[in-house]
Amino acid sequence: MNVQIPTLPNAELRVPQSLHRLVDLAYNMWWAWHAEGRDLWVQIDPVGWEKYHNPIDLLAGIDPAQWRIIEQIEEVHERYQAAVKELDHYMSGRETWFDRRGVQMPGPVAYLCTEFGVHNSLPFYSGGLGVLAGDHTKSATDLGIPLVAVGLLYRNGYFRQEVGMDGHQQHIYPTLDMRHLPVRPVSGGAGQLKVPIEFPDREVYAAVWKLDVGRVPLLLLDTDLPENDAADRPITHQLYVAGREMRFCQELVLGVGAVRALRALGIKPSVWHVNEGHAAMSLLERAALHTTSGVDLATARESIRAETLFTLHTPVPAGNEVFDGSVARKYLGPWAQRLGVDLDGVLSLASTDGNDLSRFDLGALAIRFASIVNGVSQRHGEIVSEDWRGLIGHDAEAVTNGVHTPTWIGRAGAQILVRNLGRSWPTRLLENPSLLDNASSVSAETIWHAHQSRKEIFVRFARERLRRQMARHGAAPDDLRSVEDLLPADRLTLGFARRFATYKRATLMFSDWDRLASVLKDPERPVQVVFAGKAHPADQHGQAFIRQIMELSRSPEFRGHVHFLEDYDARIARFMVQGADVWVNNPRPPMEASGTSGMKASINGTLNLSVLDGWWIEAFNGKNGWAFGAPDRNDDWGAADHHDATAFYDVLAGEVAPLYYDRNTAGIPEGWVEYMRESIKSTLVAFSSHRMLTDYCEKGYFPLGAG
Ligand SMILES: *Cc1c(COP(=O)(O)O)cnc(C)c1O
């Protein structure tokens, strides 16, 4: 059951008649996780691919003379035929997990989120939440789950990061050219569908675009329209816009616009999944639709609760999206009226404790309107229960996050799986995880060489990036040449990359310089660390972390052993989680609700060296990586940091490095490879988004949707 949404053409892409289906291939993100798709783009124009990573840019950049040459290449036609065949087969959607499960749902799941990380060419995400939402849509389509996603189209995306020589983070906002995005205008009335939203003394329109993620439509709302006042057009320009009132406007557009867009399209969701509080104002709009048809607010709330699931991703109530009550008062008059209450009445729906009307807490609002509330790891589920039991009325559920394994696994690993289990390995493994037991027949050599080949790719990529960064900083030719000697691939390499939020403690390992330097510069067992990550433009602490790491990377103590790659995104993430030997994570417990980059590393056999928090509490088994530090909350931050840093040095020098450098006569670290094997085995299914989606189905979508 696919959700059908009519669209209008976007830009006209000119391609030769013999390759006309390239347009279909370019306008469906299916290629992003199918090798047949990516191989085709590389075959058509390797230079254009390297430059854009976006098929539409690539196709638009080819002139007729070039096409005549490309059309002569036999491999192009072979790969084209293969990709078209696979896409058509995929889109026909036969024999999916959902079909086999045999559950009837009258309407689809509506999945609302403020960020979506589907591919790095679409900068509509900032970090883990967005990538998770992207992985959610991909697993939904792979498993045949009827789902329609709704988010915002940020024409200035999230910022690109440049870091100056002094470590200062610069924010560069791209201006996206709509004609070069794989989105199409959704048709409605005379042209593109536009939904109106009441603002004080005016209406703001949100245009609706559609991105195809396999069979799942992702609708994106956009206020940058000529119909809107110049002051309203930027509402959806920047993801996580810093101004609080503007952020409120953005989330009003997301919540209300999502409900109205689906209604305008005649889509009647059976289940609404509000993914994090940003989309919670959808609940006011849904409630108002009930109350204006004659029922009272309490009854409306019960009907809505019966169809709504809310996922919290924040570890502490303070992390929720909370606005000053006065902002909500300024905008929510029309909803108060339709709900038949006064403004205090609306504000009380979003009050954390039911009394305090000075704060408008979107998490509290969503909890009041959801019958199922879940945290994103087992531990986080417990924390949500403790924090919110009063409001939820019972325990929260826990659905542990997962990653879309076809997106995140390296090519060499995927090839091994295809050889052993066939192309449908992700669903086969989901339905029969014991198939992985055969993995022990894959030799240590095969596993190690697959890893080394990915590491070489990562190291080459990182050197190129470092050279570009240094050139911008004005480095001399000899310095730029010496980049080739950086990051030797035979050296134990740690990766640390994620948003530079303060609780993630990016600089923890620099607590004791002498100790760290002695570990990294051990002549027998040297270690190098590669960092990457952006700090939110308003986060001064996070930006100070970046400055500190940049300074240290150029200091005599750490030069050559510590590196910072700028402009972290999903592409760099892929290189790093596949190419590092060890993935470091040291959040301040219990602040990491789940964490997902460690899962991406783990499924590739990149071993986690992590504090026991979030997902790692569930995944760590003593043979698939390492745990260090104290797992419990400690409000004496200085003492906690000192304790955890010391534990980090001890485990790294005492266990990790010795195991890595212990080689057999063929140069293979057999003990290490056993850890890699265990890492892959213990996480490839358990921490996949396929498993996560089946959990959401069994615990949420099916019980709600059938009811
Ligand atoms: C996976 C991912 C994240 C999440 O990383 P955590 O370690 O879970 O915080 C953030 N950003 C990008 C680009 C990712 O791919």
The ligand as a Tripos MOL2 file, in Angstrom:
@<TRIPOS>MOLECULE
LIG
   15    15     1     0     0
SMALL
NO_CHARGES

@<TRIPOS>ATOM
      1 C1         24.9340    9.4390   13.2710 C.3       1 LIG1
      2 C2         25.1750   10.8830   13.1910 C.ar      1 LIG1
      3 C3         25.0720   11.6870   14.3300 C.ar      1 LIG1
      4 C4         24.7320   11.1310   15.6920 C.3       1 LIG1
      5 O1         25.9230   10.9050   16.4110 O.3       1 LIG1
      6 P1         25.8920   10.6250   17.9850 P.3       1 LIG1
      7 O2         27.2370   10.1200   18.3160 O.co2     1 LIG1
      8 O3         24.8370    9.6360   18.2210 O.co2     1 LIG1
      9 O4         25.6190   11.9160   18.6290 O.co2     1 LIG1
     10 C5         25.3100   13.0340   14.2100 C.ar      1 LIG1
     11 N1         25.6320   13.5850   13.0180 N.ar      1 LIG1
     12 C6         25.7530   12.8430   11.9080 C.ar      1 LIG1
     13 C7         26.1230   13.5090   10.6410 C.3       1 LIG1
     14 C8         25.5360   11.4720   11.9520 C.ar      1 LIG1
     15 O5         25.6500   10.7450   10.8370 O.3       1 LIG1
@<TRIPOS>BOND
     1     1     2 1
     2     2     3 ar
     3     2    14 ar
     4     3     4 1
     5     3    10 ar
     6     4     5 1
     7     5     6 1
     8     6     7 2
     9     6     8 1
    10     6     9 1
    11    10    11 ar
    12    11    12 ar
    13    12    13 1
    14    12    14 ar
    15    14    15 1
@<TRIPOS>SUBSTRUCTURE
     1 LIG1         1 GROUP 0 **** ****
